[in-house]
Amino acid sequence: MNDHPEVPVAPVQAFEPPYYVAVFTAVRTQEQDGYRETDARMEELVKAIPGFLGMDHAQTPGGLGITVGYFRDADALTQWSADTEHRAAQRRGRAEWYESYTLHVAKVERSSGFTRA
């Protein structure tokens, strides 16, 4: 299942550290009414936050989904976590869409990348 078909198959570029990442890993329930619409709205909201750098998504065939959000600074990440629509989506996710999830937030101190020419 690919909930982000418009996203090119390439990782987000490496940024000059320091910056922050929020790694959201989840297993979803069978009940997904409204998920795609809410997910699209969350992407729209997070992209409008000054300091948001991008996000990567991956889904395993077994149903484990991973989203990594990249933020220039802690203030941008705090703004995202405090957003009222995002908070409401989190509550709905716990009530309906997720069997389980974890969230890891980290400060990136080193970053590099490679692209085949």
C-alpha positions in Angstrom: 0.0 0.0 0.0 1.4 3.4 -1.0 -0.3 6.3 0.6 2.0 8.8 -1.1 2.0 7.9 -4.8 3.1 11.4 -5.8 6.3 11.3 -3.8 9.3 10.5 -6.0 11.3 7.4 -5.1 14.3 9.2 -3.6 15.4 10.0 -0.1 15.2 13.5 1.3 18.6 15.1 0.7 21.2 15.4 3.4 21.1 18.7 5.2 23.8 20.7 7.0 23.6 19.7 10.7 22.4 20.3 13.2 18.7 19.6 12.5 16.0 17.4 14.0 14.2 14.3 12.9 10.9 12.9 14.1 10.7 9.2 13.2 7.1 7.9 13.4 6.8 4.1 13.0 3.3 2.5 13.1 1.2 -0.5 12.4 -2.3 0.5 11.3 -5.7 -1.1 12.1 -8.1 -2.5 9.5 -10.3 0.6 10.1 -8.9 3.4 7.9 -12.0 5.5 7.1 -10.8 9.1 6.7 -7.1 8.2 7.1 -6.0 9.2 3.6 -7.7 12.6 3.7 -6.3 13.3 7.2 -2.8 12.2 6.1 -3.0 14.6 3.1 -4.1 17.4 5.3 -1.2 16.8 7.8 1.3 16.9 4.9 -0.2 20.2 3.8 0.0 21.6 7.3 3.6 20.5 8.1 4.9 21.8 4.8 3.7 25.3 5.8 5.8 25.3 8.9 8.9 27.5 8.6 11.9 25.2 9.2 10.2 22.0 7.8 12.8 20.4 5.5 11.0 17.4 4.1 9.8 13.9 4.9 10.5 10.3 3.8 7.8 7.5 3.9 8.3 3.7 3.7 5.8 0.8 4.1 6.8 -2.8 4.5 4.7 -5.6 2.9 3.8 -6.7 6.4 2.2 -3.4 7.2 4.9 -1.5 9.2 4.9 2.2 8.1 7.7 4.6 8.7 7.6 8.4 8.3 10.6 10.5 9.0 10.1 14.3 9.2 13.1 16.6 9.0 13.1 20.0 10.8 15.7 22.8 10.8 15.4 23.4 14.5 13.6 22.4 17.7 11.2 25.4 17.3 9.9 24.1 14.0 9.4 20.6 15.5 7.6 22.1 18.5 5.3 24.1 16.3 4.4 20.9 14.4 3.7 18.9 17.6 1.6 21.8 19.0 -0.5 22.3 15.9 -4.2 21.9 16.9 -5.2 19.9 13.8 -2.2 17.7 14.2 -3.1 17.0 17.8 -6.7 16.1 16.8 -5.4 13.7 14.1 -3.1 12.1 16.8 -6.2 11.5 19.0 -8.1 10.0 16.1 -5.1 7.9 15.1 -5.0 6.4 18.6 -8.7 5.8 18.7 -9.1 4.4 15.1 -6.1 4.0 12.8 -3.2 2.6 14.8 -2.6 -0.8 16.4 0.7 0.6 17.8 3.2 3.3 17.0 6.5 4.7 18.3 7.8 8.2 17.9 11.5 8.9 18.2 12.9 12.5 18.1 16.6 13.1 17.6 19.1 15.9 16.9 21.1 15.1 13.8 24.8 15.8 14.2 26.1 14.2 11.0 24.5 13.8 7.6 25.7 12.7 4.2 24.2 11.4 1.0 25.0 9.8 -2.3 23.3 10.0 -5.8 24.5 7.9 -8.7 25.3 10.2 -11.6 
